[in-house]
Amino acid sequence: MAIDAQFSSLGAIERVTRRELILDRLREAVTTGELAQGTHLGETELSASLGVSRGTLREALRHLEEEGLLTKDARGRLSVRVVTTAEVRDIFDVRFALEALAIDAVCQRDDLDTVIETLRAALERMVQSERGPIADQVAADLAFHESICIASGNHTLVESWRRVSGLARAVITAAGRDTAIANMAAERHAPIVDAIATGDADAARAVLREHNSSAREAIVGRLEDAEARA
């Protein structure tokens, strides 16, 4: 039976929603370690497990590859990205550079009090997420840091940060659940908000640098320990 033109968009909405659900499910599985680093993702087995067509799955996998969560070998086979210590340092260094630039802009805003309210709301979301699954904590952690970038008003900076955020997801849980949870604790992020609230960009950058460096080295240390035991 022909579909009335006024209802033609309903099918498209359903397909888009299904694709996004698959993408979110796979992203969560990679982020939480449910799909461990190095896991080969065979399309046939994975599409059967998820109950979706290989075409729909392929779109989601391509998106995750673009985010940096998956890598492709010489034969074109996709696997969950294996994060190296060098990559951890590189990713954290880039994130710091972008967020430090954002802090410079934020501290110059005339409506700094309003920005601080937004950041404290993001901080409260982190507190609430600590009662839930690690996927929620990762999302809240990234949302907090993204809020700083958004508050800068620099759209190019925000887009650059978002391109790195996919890699950041891979890094956050690279050293294991305990290290990830410790690094994402809201109490570790509160001093950043307090420092930005003073309007002193130099002081705020210093707090951010310490926050960034301690998280980076905690992950690197755990990865190096794991390599030494292997």
N, C-alpha and C positions, 0 to 999 in steps of 0.2 A: 504494500500500500504506500502511495506517495506521502511524503512528509510535508505538511503545510510549511510554507516559507517562514512564517512567524515563529515556528518552533525549531527551525533548522540549526540554530546555534546550541541547542540543549545537548546534542550529541557531542559536539566539540568540547563543551565545558566538561562533560563526563570524561572524555579521553584525556584532556589536559590534567584533570584532577587525579586520574589514575596514574598518569606518568609521574606527576609530582609526588604522589604517595610512594611510589616505587623508589624514586630518587631519594626521598627523605629516609626511607627504611634502610637503603643501602648505605647512605651517608652515616646514619646512626650506628649501623653495624660495624663500619670501619672505625668510626670515632671511638666507640666504646671497646674496641678490641674483640668484639664478637666474631668479626672476620679479621683474623690475626695478620700481622705484617707478613708479606711473602705468599699469602694464600692465592693460588691460581683461581681465577674466576671463569669457569667454563660456561659458555652461554646456554648450552643444552640443559645441563644439570641445574643451573641457577634459575633459568626461566621456568623449569618444571617445579622447582621448590617454591617459587614465588607465585606461580599460577598466572604468569603473564606471557605474552608473545615474545619471541626473540627480538622482534623489531622494537617493541616498547622497551625491553631490557637494554638493547643496544644503545638507545638514545640516552638512558640513564647512565650507563657505563661511560659513554663518551663525555657526558657532562662531568662525571667524577674524575675522569682523566684530565680534563681541562682544569679542574680545581686543584689537581696535584695529588689527589688521594690514591689514584691508581697509576701504574706505569705499564708500558708495553715493551715486551722484549723484541728481539730481532725477528722472531717468527710471528709477531703481531698478537701474542697472547697477553692478556691483561692480568695483573696481579696487584694485590694491595701493596702500596708503597712501603719499602723498607727504608726507614729514616736513619741516616748516618749522623755521627756526632758533628761532622763538618756542616751538614745541612741544618742541624739544630742551631748551631751558632750563627750561620748565615741568616736563617729565618728570623731569629730573635733580634739580630742586629738591624735588619730591615724594618721590622716592626717598631723597634725603638726609635729609629730615625724618623719614621712617619709620625709616630705618636708624639715625639718631642717637638716636631714642627707644629703639630696640632696644638700642643700646649702653649707654644709661643703665641699663636693666634688667639686662643681662648682667653689667655690672661690679659689680653688687650681689649676684650669686649666690654662695652659699657654696661651690658646687662649680665654681668658675670654671676650675680645672685641667681638669676633665672637658670643659667647653665648649671650651676651647682645643684639646684633643685632636681634637674634632669639626671645629673650624675648620681645623686643620692638615691633617686628612684631606681636607677640601674643597679646600684649597690644593694638596695633592698631586694631586688629580684634575685641577686646572687645569694643573699641570705636564705630566701625562700627555697631556692633551688637545691640547697644543701640537704633538704629533707627528701629529695626525690632522686631519680636515677642519674647516673653520671652524664648521660646525654643532655639532660636539662642543665646540669652544671656547666658543661662545655658551652652550651648555647648562651647561658647567662654571662659567662666569662667573656666570650667574644662580643656579646652585645654591649657590655660595659666599655670595653676598649674602643669599639666602633662608635659609641656615643661621644667619646672624646674627640674622635676624628670628625664626626658630623658637626660638632659644636664649633669646629674651626671655620666652617663656612667655605672650605676649600674642596670643591667637588672632585677635582683631579686627585687630591690627596685621599679622599674617601674611596674613590674607585681603585686607587693603587693599593690601599689597605685591604679592600675586599678581595682583590686578586691574590693577596698573600694569605688571606684568612683560611683558604682551603688547605694550604700547606701547614698553617698553624694548627688546624684540627689534627693533622697527622702527627704533629710534634707533641701536642699536649699530652696524649696518652702513650707516647712512644716508650716511655720508661716504666709504664705500669700504672695501675689504678691508684695506688697509695700516693705516689709522687704527684700524679695529676690532681688528685683531690686536695693535697696540701698546697699545691701551687695556685689552685683556683679559689682558695678560701677567701671569703668576703673581707675578713679582717686584714688580709694582706693588701687589699685594694683600697681600703678606707683612707690610709695615709696619702694616697695619690689625690683623692678628692679634697682632703684637708689642705694639702699643699697648693692645689690649684685655686682654692677658695681665698688664699692670701693675695692672689694676683701677682705673686713673685714667680716669674717664669723660670728663673735660674734655680730657685729652690725646688720648684715642682719638677723640673727636669732631673734634678739630682735624686729626688725620691723615686721617680719613674726608672731611672737608670739602675738604682739599687734593686728595685722590684724586678726589673727585667733580668738583670745579671744573676740574681739568686735563683730565679726560676730556671733560667738557662743552664746554670751549672748543676742544679739538682738533677735535671734530665740527663745532661752529659755524663755526670758521675754514675748514674744508674746504668746507662748504656755501656759505659766503659767497664763497669763491674760485670755486666752480663757477658760482654765480649771476652773478658779475662777468664770467666768460668767455662766458656764454651770450648 
